[in-house]
Amino acid sequence: MNGPSRLSRSMLVLSGALLIIWLILPLVPMLIWSFAHGWRFPDLLPQQWSLQAWDYALSDRSGTLESLGVTILIAALATLLSILVGVPAGRALGLYKFRGKGLIELMILAPVIVPGIAVALGLHSVFIQLGLTNTLAGVVLVHLVPTLPYMTLVMAGIFANYDPAHESQARSLGANAVQTFWHVTLPAIMPGIIVGGLFAFLVSWSQYILTLLIGGGRVITLPLLLFSFASAGRNDITGAIGIIYILPGILILLFTARHLSGSNGAVGGFGRI
């Protein structure tokens, strides 16, 4: 039995290594560009290396650090709002059966299915009437369009395996609504909140079209700044800002990887209640 099990582990390790290489390989040229002082075909590597791109990217002149702060703030607020709305919505979809449930699920998925440019153009006129264009608040609210479906569907899957009888038991023992939620419900659904929040944060982090149309070029996030340098042909600065742009997502993914592969969900949480 040891032979097949060792072979299985070796295959898993090899598959994981190949997956990591596949994901990291496209980032290598961008990393090289960030340290290159000119890189021309057919040279395999730059003939000269420089830190000028990093010096500029990290300086106040580039606006990178300011855009980084704005991007983090928008993604964090959009994630928080997605959690506040997605948890009760996911509970309703996961626990209860009611007429029109399939239609509601389709409507939740609609912003993901419909092309982003069509959604953005449709919302733009509405946001103009509400006075939310060219504002940070407007960008945060429009980011709920792509982030909320992920959060809601993840929580619906969590609550589909959730047994509300544990809440009834806690209430019968004298716990009030807040205590029941804090000590019973929240620990059981926390893995789902973390995973859904991860998706929501990364989806908001990567938004370009919605931010450009609703922000009107006044709310500058890293995707907008990155595209401006890329369209200007500054590959070295694009590479440096690109590394800064993807780094938080990689760190978040590594930090929460155990929640994606471990025993999470409402069922696993009940074993500790």
C-alpha positions as a Python dict, from the first residue, in 0.01 Angstrom:
ca = {
    (1, 'M'): (0, 0, 0),
    (2, 'N'): (294, 234, 61),
    (3, 'G'): (403, 219, -303),
    (4, 'P'): (75, 345, -456),
    (5, 'S'): (33, 605, -182),
    (6, 'R'): (385, 740, -237),
    (7, 'L'): (315, 750, -611),
    (8, 'S'): (-9, 939, -552),
    (9, 'R'): (166, 1192, -330),
    (10, 'S'): (444, 1234, -586),
    (11, 'M'): (187, 1293, -860),
    (12, 'L'): (9, 1551, -646),
    (13, 'V'): (335, 1731, -571),
    (14, 'L'): (430, 1725, -939),
    (15, 'S'): (86, 1850, -1044),
    (16, 'G'): (105, 2130, -787),
    (17, 'A'): (454, 2228, -904),
    (18, 'L'): (344, 2234, -1269),
    (19, 'L'): (40, 2445, -1179),
    (20, 'I'): (256, 2695, -990),
    (21, 'I'): (501, 2715, -1281),
    (22, 'W'): (210, 2763, -1524),
    (23, 'L'): (73, 3050, -1315),
    (24, 'I'): (408, 3219, -1250),
    (25, 'L'): (561, 3179, -1597),
    (26, 'P'): (361, 3465, -1760),
    (27, 'L'): (483, 3698, -1484),
    (28, 'V'): (851, 3641, -1560),
    (29, 'P'): (870, 3877, -1862),
    (30, 'M'): (695, 4150, -1663),
    (31, 'L'): (944, 4106, -1378),
    (32, 'I'): (1238, 4124, -1622),
    (33, 'W'): (1093, 4434, -1786),
    (34, 'S'): (1077, 4611, -1450),
    (35, 'F'): (1458, 4583, -1418),
    (36, 'A'): (1542, 4628, -1788),
    (37, 'H'): (1697, 4939, -1940),
    (38, 'G'): (1576, 4856, -2288),
    (39, 'W'): (1499, 4503, -2407),
    (40, 'R'): (1494, 4450, -2781),
    (41, 'F'): (1432, 4151, -3003),
    (42, 'P'): (1604, 3905, -3053),
    (43, 'D'): (1788, 3940, -2718),
    (44, 'L'): (1675, 3674, -2469),
    (45, 'L'): (1768, 3903, -2179),
    (46, 'P'): (1817, 4279, -2153),
    (47, 'Q'): (2166, 4401, -2225),
    (48, 'Q'): (2142, 4661, -1948),
    (49, 'W'): (1972, 4644, -1609),
    (50, 'S'): (1839, 4938, -1413),
    (51, 'L'): (1626, 5031, -1111),
    (52, 'Q'): (1493, 5347, -1276),
    (53, 'A'): (1148, 5199, -1333),
    (54, 'W'): (1116, 5102, -967),
    (55, 'D'): (1248, 5439, -851),
    (56, 'Y'): (984, 5612, -1058),
    (57, 'A'): (703, 5368, -972),
    (58, 'L'): (762, 5413, -599),
    (59, 'S'): (800, 5791, -619),
    (60, 'D'): (524, 6047, -565),
    (61, 'R'): (545, 6152, -930),
    (62, 'S'): (399, 5827, -1062),
    (63, 'G'): (96, 5823, -831),
    (64, 'T'): (140, 5448, -777),
    (65, 'L'): (126, 5449, -398),
    (66, 'E'): (-175, 5682, -395),
    (67, 'S'): (-356, 5462, -648),
    (68, 'L'): (-262, 5156, -444),
    (69, 'G'): (-428, 5306, -137),
    (70, 'V'): (-740, 5398, -335),
    (71, 'T'): (-758, 5047, -486),
    (72, 'I'): (-725, 4880, -144),
    (73, 'L'): (-989, 5110, 6),
    (74, 'I'): (-1239, 5049, -275),
    (75, 'A'): (-1185, 4672, -274),
    (76, 'A'): (-1213, 4654, 107),
    (77, 'L'): (-1536, 4858, 115),
    (78, 'A'): (-1688, 4663, -174),
    (79, 'T'): (-1599, 4337, 3),
    (80, 'L'): (-1751, 4455, 332),
    (81, 'L'): (-2074, 4560, 161),
    (82, 'S'): (-2082, 4231, -30),
    (83, 'I'): (-2056, 4042, 298),
    (84, 'L'): (-2331, 4248, 462),
    (85, 'V'): (-2568, 4185, 171),
    (86, 'G'): (-2446, 3843, 58),
    (87, 'V'): (-2469, 3662, 392),
    (88, 'P'): (-2845, 3713, 448),
    (89, 'A'): (-2914, 3668, 75),
    (90, 'G'): (-2713, 3346, 73),
    (91, 'R'): (-2897, 3226, 382),
    (92, 'A'): (-3233, 3280, 213),
    (93, 'L'): (-3122, 3100, -104),
    (94, 'G'): (-2946, 2817, 76),
    (95, 'L'): (-3196, 2736, 350),
    (96, 'Y'): (-3537, 2802, 201),
    (97, 'K'): (-3738, 2691, -101),
    (98, 'F'): (-3980, 2943, -242),
    (99, 'R'): (-4151, 3031, -567),
    (100, 'G'): (-3927, 3219, -809),
    (101, 'K'): (-3604, 3104, -644),
    (102, 'G'): (-3455, 2995, -978),
    (103, 'L'): (-3537, 3332, -1134),
    (104, 'I'): (-3372, 3516, -845),
    (105, 'E'): (-3059, 3303, -881),
    (106, 'L'): (-3052, 3382, -1252),
    (107, 'M'): (-3084, 3754, -1178),
    (108, 'I'): (-2795, 3731, -932),
    (109, 'L'): (-2581, 3565, -1200),
    (110, 'A'): (-2689, 3811, -1472),
    (111, 'P'): (-2414, 4070, -1402),
    (112, 'V'): (-2154, 3795, -1442),
    (113, 'I'): (-2308, 3659, -1762),
    (114, 'V'): (-2375, 3994, -1933),
    (115, 'P'): (-2062, 4166, -2075),
    (116, 'G'): (-1918, 4420, -1834),
    (117, 'I'): (-1926, 4707, -2082),
    (118, 'A'): (-2302, 4662, -2131),
    (119, 'V'): (-2360, 4665, -1754),
    (120, 'A'): (-2139, 4972, -1712),
    (121, 'L'): (-2312, 5170, -1987),
    (122, 'G'): (-2652, 5078, -1849),
    (123, 'L'): (-2562, 5191, -1499),
    (124, 'H'): (-2382, 5506, -1606),
    (125, 'S'): (-2698, 5706, -1675),
    (126, 'V'): (-2851, 5589, -1348),
    (127, 'F'): (-2545, 5695, -1151),
    (128, 'I'): (-2544, 6034, -1325),
    (129, 'Q'): (-2900, 6097, -1206),
    (130, 'L'): (-2803, 5991, -853),
    (131, 'G'): (-2496, 6215, -854),
    (132, 'L'): (-2261, 5923, -793),
    (133, 'T'): (-2041, 5955, -1100),
    (134, 'N'): (-1682, 6075, -1052),
    (135, 'T'): (-1697, 5980, -683),
    (136, 'L'): (-1534, 5715, -468),
    (137, 'A'): (-1874, 5613, -329),
    (138, 'G'): (-2007, 5557, -679),
    (139, 'V'): (-1713, 5334, -770),
    (140, 'V'): (-1758, 5129, -452),
    (141, 'L'): (-2129, 5081, -521),
    (142, 'V'): (-2077, 4984, -884),
    (143, 'H'): (-1818, 4728, -778),
    (144, 'L'): (-2099, 4546, -597),
    (145, 'V'): (-2237, 4447, -938),
    (146, 'P'): (-1958, 4192, -1009),
    (147, 'T'): (-1865, 4111, -647),
    (148, 'L'): (-2207, 4045, -493),
    (149, 'P'): (-2291, 3740, -710),
    (150, 'Y'): (-1975, 3560, -595),
    (151, 'M'): (-2039, 3637, -230),
    (152, 'T'): (-2406, 3541, -245),
    (153, 'L'): (-2353, 3212, -428),
    (154, 'V'): (-2067, 3106, -200),
    (155, 'M'): (-2283, 3174, 106),
    (156, 'A'): (-2580, 2996, -53),
    (157, 'G'): (-2360, 2687, -86),
    (158, 'I'): (-2250, 2720, 278),
    (159, 'F'): (-2606, 2759, 408),
    (160, 'A'): (-2725, 2465, 195),
    (161, 'N'): (-2524, 2244, 435),
    (162, 'Y'): (-2620, 2443, 745),
    (163, 'D'): (-2851, 2304, 1013),
    (164, 'P'): (-3050, 2586, 1179),
    (165, 'A'): (-3146, 2346, 1460),
    (166, 'H'): (-2821, 2444, 1634),
    (167, 'E'): (-2950, 2800, 1657),
    (168, 'S'): (-3275, 2674, 1810),
    (169, 'Q'): (-3079, 2475, 2066),
    (170, 'A'): (-2876, 2781, 2161),
    (171, 'R'): (-3192, 2992, 2196),
    (172, 'S'): (-3354, 2725, 2413),
    (173, 'L'): (-3051, 2741, 2645),
    (174, 'G'): (-3101, 3113, 2699),
    (175, 'A'): (-2885, 3274, 2428),
    (176, 'N'): (-3025, 3586, 2268),
    (177, 'A'): (-3015, 3657, 1893),
    (178, 'V'): (-2675, 3832, 1904),
    (179, 'Q'): (-2515, 3560, 2117),
    (180, 'T'): (-2657, 3288, 1894),
    (181, 'F'): (-2520, 3451, 1581),
    (182, 'W'): (-2179, 3525, 1736),
    (183, 'H'): (-2118, 3188, 1902),
    (184, 'V'): (-2312, 2947, 1678),
    (185, 'T'): (-2384, 3083, 1330),
    (186, 'L'): (-2071, 3289, 1267),
    (187, 'P'): (-1814, 3016, 1347),
    (188, 'A'): (-1999, 2777, 1119),
    (189, 'I'): (-2017, 3012, 820),
    (190, 'M'): (-1683, 3191, 872),
    (191, 'P'): (-1492, 2977, 615),
    (192, 'G'): (-1752, 3071, 355),
    (193, 'I'): (-1727, 3438, 446),
    (194, 'I'): (-1349, 3421, 408),
    (195, 'V'): (-1363, 3246, 71),
    (196, 'G'): (-1645, 3467, -59),
    (197, 'G'): (-1469, 3776, 70),
    (198, 'L'): (-1151, 3665, -107),
    (199, 'F'): (-1333, 3636, -439),
    (200, 'A'): (-1511, 3968, -385),
    (201, 'F'): (-1187, 4149, -300),
    (202, 'L'): (-999, 4012, -601),
    (203, 'V'): (-1288, 4083, -839),
    (204, 'S'): (-1315, 4441, -714),
    (205, 'W'): (-935, 4476, -722),
    (206, 'S'): (-925, 4391, -1093),
    (207, 'Q'): (-1209, 4614, -1216),
    (208, 'Y'): (-1121, 4851, -1499),
    (209, 'I'): (-1426, 4929, -1715),
    (210, 'L'): (-1665, 4996, -1426),
    (211, 'T'): (-1408, 5214, -1248),
    (212, 'L'): (-1328, 5411, -1564),
    (213, 'L'): (-1689, 5485, -1658),
    (214, 'I'): (-1827, 5559, -1311),
    (215, 'G'): (-1509, 5717, -1175),
    (216, 'G'): (-1479, 5932, -1485),
    (217, 'G'): (-1100, 5934, -1471),
    (218, 'R'): (-1104, 6113, -1135),
    (219, 'V'): (-1092, 5798, -923),
    (220, 'I'): (-757, 5650, -1025),
    (221, 'T'): (-698, 5290, -926),
    (222, 'L'): (-401, 5070, -1009),
    (223, 'P'): (-568, 4906, -1314),
    (224, 'L'): (-628, 5250, -1466),
    (225, 'L'): (-274, 5364, -1391),
    (226, 'L'): (-130, 5040, -1524),
    (227, 'F'): (-325, 5069, -1850),
    (228, 'S'): (-216, 5430, -1901),
    (229, 'F'): (155, 5337, -1883),
    (230, 'A'): (101, 5024, -2095),
    (231, 'S'): (-75, 5222, -2368),
    (232, 'A'): (209, 5478, -2360),
    (233, 'G'): (460, 5203, -2438),
    (234, 'R'): (651, 5232, -2109),
    (235, 'N'): (709, 4861, -2064),
    (236, 'D'): (961, 4907, -1782),
    (237, 'I'): (727, 5114, -1565),
    (238, 'T'): (435, 4891, -1665),
    (239, 'G'): (633, 4591, -1541),
    (240, 'A'): (713, 4755, -1205),
    (241, 'I'): (356, 4872, -1145),
    (242, 'G'): (225, 4536, -1266),
    (243, 'I'): (428, 4353, -1001),
    (244, 'I'): (294, 4590, -735),
    (245, 'Y'): (-56, 4535, -871),
    (246, 'I'): (-53, 4154, -854),
    (247, 'L'): (142, 4122, -528),
    (248, 'P'): (-149, 4184, -286),
    (249, 'G'): (-365, 3931, -469),
    (250, 'I'): (-92, 3666, -443),
    (251, 'L'): (-41, 3738, -73),
    (252, 'I'): (-415, 3718, -4),
    (253, 'L'): (-443, 3393, -198),
    (254, 'L'): (-152, 3237, -9),
    (255, 'F'): (-288, 3358, 326),
    (256, 'T'): (-632, 3208, 266),
    (257, 'A'): (-525, 2897, 72),
    (258, 'R'): (-593, 2669, 369),
    (259, 'H'): (-957, 2781, 371),
    (260, 'L'): (-990, 2675, 7),
    (261, 'S'): (-849, 2326, 64),
    (262, 'G'): (-933, 2251, 427),
    (263, 'S'): (-1253, 2117, 577),
    (264, 'N'): (-1461, 2430, 561),
    (265, 'G'): (-1827, 2501, 541),
    (266, 'A'): (-2119, 2486, 774),
    (267, 'V'): (-2102, 2112, 827),
    (268, 'G'): (-1741, 2117, 942),
    (269, 'G'): (-1815, 2406, 1174),
    (270, 'F'): (-2077, 2211, 1368),
    (271, 'G'): (-1818, 1968, 1494),
    (272, 'R'): (-1673, 2243, 1710),
    (273, 'I'): (-2003, 2372, 1851),
}
